[in-house]
């Protein structure tokens, strides 16, 4: 998938199969497989926040961390290995918040955007920081 994307972006003469294989090896060999213990630790340490896109509440995932962590570890390891993450987890909910209560409500520049990711996406972010 990544090689197809790169080939579309770069002119044909600049992308050789040898170069492509080196790019792919470099990119994905930097990550190690994710183990179940790491996933369980990250779940326990995660904040008890939910996103409206989450199919399950965070406290429930935490309660069943032992049962769910092997599946999450496989998902994350496959994502690192293949460079692919399910499109359902690439969605976010964006809201805006006024920077200061004294600012003009009608000026768009006085707002900051807040991006709320799904619990699994946030967990993947923490996992990347852990295994690098």
N, C-alpha and C positions, 0 to 999 in steps of 0.2 A: 504494500500500500504506500509506504513512504517512498520507495523507489519510483513508483508511478507518478507521485506528486512532484518529486524532484525532476523527473524527466520532462514534465509539463512546464515547469518553471524555467528550466535551463535549455539553451539551444542544444540540438542533437549532437553537434560536434564537441561540445564541452563535457558531455557525460559519457564516460566509458563504463563498461561493466566492472572493470577493475576498480575504478574510482568509486563507483556505487557500492561495491562490496566493502571497501575500506570505510566509507562513511557509515554504513549500517553497522559494521562491527564495532567501530569506535563509539557510536552513539549508544548502543544497547548493551555492550559488554561492561559498561561502567557501573551497572547496577547488579547487586547480588540478589539471589532469591530471597523472598520474604518468608520468615519463619513464623509459626503460629504464636510463639511466645511474644515476639515483637508486636504482632497484631493485638494480642490480648492486653499487653501493656499500654499500647496506644489507645485502645478503646477505654480502658480504665481511666486514663489521664485526660480524655477528651472532655470538653465542656458540655454541660447538659443543655445544649441549644438545639433547636429544631429549625428546619427549613420547610416551608409549605410543600416542597417537592419530595420530601422524605416519605417513603411509603410506611415507615415504622418510626415510632418515637424513639429518641436517643436513649432514654432510660430503659427501654425494652431491649435494645441492642446490648446495652451494658449488662443487663440482667442475664442475657443468654450469650455472653461473650465467649465462653468456653465452647459452646456448640457452634457458633457462627464463625469464629476466627479461622478454622481450617479453610472454609470456603472463601473468605475474604483474602487470606494469604495466597490462595491459588489465583484468585482474580488479579491481585496486585503483581504477583510474580509473572503471570502471563502478560500483563500490561507492560511491565518493564522489558520482558523478553521480546515481545512482538511490536511494541510501540503503538499499542491500540488500547483505548479505554472506551467502554460502552457509551454510545451517544446519549443515552438517558442520564448519564452522570456528568455530562458536559453542559448541562443547563444550569442557570442561576436565576435567582430572583433579585432584581435591582430596585432599591428604594432610594429616595432622597431624604436628606435631613438638613435642616437649616443649620449653618455653621455657628451662628450666635443668635440668641433670641431677639437681639436689638436690631438685626439687619432687616432690610426691605424684603418682604415676602414675594414681591413681584419680580425681583431680579434673580434670574437663573444662576448667576455667578455666586450667589450667596448660599448655594446648596452644595453638599458633598454627596456623592453616590456611595451607597452601601451595597455590596454584592453578597448575597447569601447563597452559599453552596450547599449541596446535599451533604449529609453526614459522611457518606462513603467518599465523596470527593475530598472533603476536608481531611479525612483520615489518610487518604492517599498522599496528600500534601505533606502531612507529618511523617508518613512513612518514607517519602523521598528524602526528607531532611535527615532521617535516622540512618538510612542504609547507604548514603553517599560516602 
